[in-house]
Amino acid sequence: MRTIYRNGAVYTGELPLCRAFVVEDGRFICAGSDEDALAMKEPGDEVTDLKGRFVCAGFNDSHMHLLNYGNALGAADLSQHTQSLSGMKEYMKEFIREQSPKPGTWVRGRGWNHDYFEDERRFPNRRDLDMISTEHPICLTRTCGHACVVNTMALRLAGITGNTPQVEGGLYEVDESGEPNGIFRENAMDLIYGCLPEPAKEDIKEMILAASKALNRYGVTSSQTDDLLAFNNVPYERVLEAYRELDAEGRMTVRVYEQSQFTTLDGLKAFVEKTAETFGTIESRMETACSLRDLTGAVVVMTGVEDVVAGKEKKFIVRNGHPWMARITGSGCMLDGLMGAFCGLYGEPGLAGLTEEAAVTALSAHGLCGELAAAETAKRGGGTGTFRMYLLDKMSLLDDGTLERGKKIEIR
């Protein structure tokens, strides 16, 4: 059965706008005038009057954390209450009164930004949050997601004192007496997040659905996301199971492309071996792609959670430094170590054999360092490919050493 949509303003990527389109089995089979669409009508087909509404393809969010977003939707929204520190504290008191959580239950919020505080332009600290409540552990995450602040009760539950070792890649701040002041940055936030209640698979599914519904409201129908390590007390398999079950149930309303970010060699190796059991080995996927590449317009090579597309132009699409393991290595800042890990696990033929153009995207100066490591590995192995690199932000953070490395590789 077909569905005919007429009397609209339909944007197909070109002008002028169309007035109608026809959908069959989830695919567009016609876009044109009302007459064109209605001419395809058969008995039993449905006709929907768009009443002049605008129609376009769904938007794609190219960088988000869908599961974290869904989790945040269940917390206090501080983005609307960040005009002042005092105002934020008053809102949190009101939030607790409205929610009426049991004593000892964690209270979370996200979205504060001290740059917008009009009374005191500083980070809140544990004493500020103690003024909100001493009956609940409180964790309020900054709008960027790279810092959080907790109250004294949360510090006590987490067992964090001035003698707690600092975390590599992050830090917790201390006051003049050397005791934690409640502010945690970057990786140190895991000291707190690890104490939060562990979400079950059904909880994760509800977070995904909540996030998807919110995205759909803005017209977003697909996204690139990073969810597998969203909770440091939840195994990534549980997250994948939640996604797969929702997909099997027909409840997914956002097409998800998952970045698989692992920060240890053991975690990366386990993931690669597990996905190989399901989708085949790296070598077999490479052989399939190479044999089909000249025969088809585009070859999709499964990596377990991400697709790599190689077209007739014989251009590899390289994500995060490895031409066949799209996004499996995580953010660029980890690639210096992980590229060595890949070569140690599987050898260098995938990179050394790179003889065609590779497109590389580096999100930051740290990311570029990782991409350079990939290029250097390929060159050492005799690769003759040209690397096209794009640096999207933080250009000012590049040091002379990084620039010198780039000069030794042909970059366009």
NORWOJO-V727584 format. One line per field, one symbol per residue. phi: phi as a letter, one per 20 degrees, with the letter a starting at -180 (. if undefined). psi: psi as a letter, one per 40 degrees, with the letter a starting at -180 (. if undefined). burial: 1 if it has 9 or more other C-alpha atoms within 8 Angstrom, else 0. Layout:
phi->???
psi->???
burial->???
//
This chain:
phi->.ddddclccdedocdffedbbcdblmcfdabaegfffffefcgnfecdeflnfecbffedeebbcffffffffedfeefeccfbffffffffffffffflffgnffddbbpfbffefeecebffcfffffffadecfdcdefgfndbbcceffffffemecfefgfefnaadecefenegenecclfffffegfefgffffffffffffffffffffenecbbecccfdfcfdcffffffffffffffemdfdcfddeeddcdcfffffffffffffednfgfffffffffegeecfbdddfdocbddddeffldfeddlncfcdfmfenfgfefgeffffffffcmdffefefddfcecddfbffffgfffffffffffenfdfdeddcdeblgfefeffffffffedfcd
psi->hihhhifaghheeiiiiieiihhhfeiheihbidddddeehiheiihhhefeihhiiiihhehigdddddddeeihhedeffdidddddddddddddddfiihehhhiiieihddehedhgiiiadddddddieehhhhhhiddeeiiiiaddddddefhaeehiihheaiiiiadeeiheehhibdedddddeeihhhidddddddddddddddddeeheiihigedfdheehidddddddddddddefehehhhhhhghieiddddddddddddddeiiddddddddddedeeidhhhhhedeiihhhadefhihhhfeheegheeeaideedddddddddddeaeddddeheihhhhhheiddddddddddddddddeeieihhhihhdifdeehiddddddddehhh.
burial->0111111111110000111111110001011111011000100010000100000000011001111111111011111011111011111110110000000001111111110110001001111111011101111111100011111111101101000000000111110000111111111110011100000010011111111110110001111111111001011001111110011000010100111111001011100000110011010011001001100101111110111111110011111111111111111111110110111000010111110111111111111111111111111010111111101101100100011011001010
//
